[in-house]
């Protein structure tokens, strides 16, 4: 985050080091919701991994899946996703409105 300058972009930052259990458990996403003071059901996550998608769903959040060639997703993991994007290049804020 420091190297890219994105650290100041986000209100809160949570990593696996901040919670008891990592993905596919929902702890990291639930902790982010807690720190933001919002309901997990009102949040949307973007993930490229099966464990991340499982964790978002277990947290009760909406999922935007963006698989990469290095981390292919299984059909059942893709089915858990609310939206499947071929890349982040096609992401735009209007997409979020469709997930409300």
C-alpha positions as CSV (number, residue, x, y, z in Angstrom):
1,X,0.0,0.0,0.0
2,X,2.8,2.4,0.8
3,X,4.6,1.7,-2.5
4,X,1.6,2.4,-4.6
5,X,0.3,5.3,-2.6
6,X,-3.1,3.5,-2.1
7,X,-2.7,3.3,1.6
8,X,-4.3,6.7,2.0
9,X,-7.2,5.8,-0.4
10,X,-8.8,3.3,2.0
11,X,-10.6,4.3,5.2
12,X,-9.7,1.0,6.8
13,X,-7.2,-1.8,6.0
14,X,-7.5,-5.4,7.3
15,X,-5.3,-8.3,6.6
16,X,-5.1,-11.9,7.7
17,X,-2.7,-10.8,10.4
18,X,-5.5,-8.8,12.0
19,X,-7.9,-11.7,12.5
20,X,-7.8,-15.2,14.1
21,X,-8.7,-17.1,10.9
22,X,-7.8,-16.5,7.3
23,X,-9.8,-17.1,4.1
24,X,-12.0,-19.1,3.4
25,X,-13.3,-18.1,6.8
26,X,-15.0,-14.7,6.7
27,X,-13.1,-13.1,9.6
28,X,-11.1,-10.6,7.5
29,X,-14.2,-9.3,5.8
30,X,-16.3,-9.2,8.9
31,X,-13.6,-7.2,10.7
32,X,-13.5,-4.7,7.8
33,X,-17.3,-4.3,8.1
34,X,-16.9,-3.8,11.9
35,X,-14.2,-1.2,11.5
36,X,-16.3,0.7,8.9
37,X,-19.4,0.5,11.1
38,X,-21.5,-1.0,8.4
39,X,-23.5,-4.2,7.9
40,X,-21.7,-6.9,5.9
41,X,-24.9,-7.4,3.9
42,X,-24.4,-3.9,2.6
43,X,-20.9,-4.5,1.3
44,X,-19.4,-5.7,-2.0
45,X,-16.1,-7.4,-2.3
46,X,-13.9,-8.0,-5.4
47,X,-12.0,-11.3,-5.4
48,X,-9.9,-13.4,-7.7
49,X,-9.6,-16.5,-5.6
50,X,-11.9,-19.3,-4.6
51,X,-11.1,-18.9,-0.9
52,X,-11.8,-15.2,-1.1
53,X,-15.1,-15.7,-2.8
54,X,-16.1,-18.3,-0.2
55,X,-15.1,-15.9,2.6
56,X,-17.1,-13.0,1.1
57,X,-20.2,-15.2,0.7
58,X,-19.8,-16.6,4.3
59,X,-19.6,-13.0,5.5
60,X,-22.9,-12.3,3.7
61,X,-21.4,-9.9,1.2
62,X,-22.0,-9.5,-2.5
63,X,-19.2,-10.8,-4.7
64,X,-17.6,-9.5,-7.9
65,X,-15.3,-12.3,-9.2
66,X,-12.4,-11.4,-11.4
67,X,-10.5,-14.6,-12.1
68,X,-6.9,-14.5,-13.4
69,X,-5.2,-17.1,-15.6
70,X,-2.9,-17.9,-12.7
71,X,-5.8,-18.7,-10.4
72,X,-8.6,-20.4,-12.3
73,X,-11.9,-20.6,-10.6
74,X,-14.0,-23.7,-10.4
75,X,-17.6,-23.7,-11.8
76,X,-19.1,-23.9,-8.3
77,X,-17.0,-20.9,-7.1
78,X,-18.1,-18.9,-10.1
79,X,-21.7,-19.8,-9.3
80,X,-21.3,-18.3,-5.9
81,X,-20.4,-14.9,-7.4
82,X,-23.0,-12.2,-8.0
83,X,-21.0,-10.8,-10.9
84,X,-18.2,-12.3,-13.0
85,X,-15.8,-9.9,-14.8
86,X,-13.2,-10.9,-17.3
87,X,-10.8,-8.2,-15.9
88,X,-10.9,-5.1,-13.7
89,X,-10.6,-3.0,-16.9
90,X,-14.4,-3.5,-17.5
91,X,-15.3,-2.5,-13.9
92,X,-17.2,0.7,-13.4
93,X,-19.1,2.3,-10.5
94,X,-22.4,1.7,-12.3
95,X,-21.9,-2.0,-11.7
96,X,-22.3,-1.4,-8.0
97,X,-25.8,0.0,-8.5
98,X,-26.9,-3.3,-10.0
99,X,-25.8,-5.1,-6.8
100,X,-27.8,-3.1,-4.3
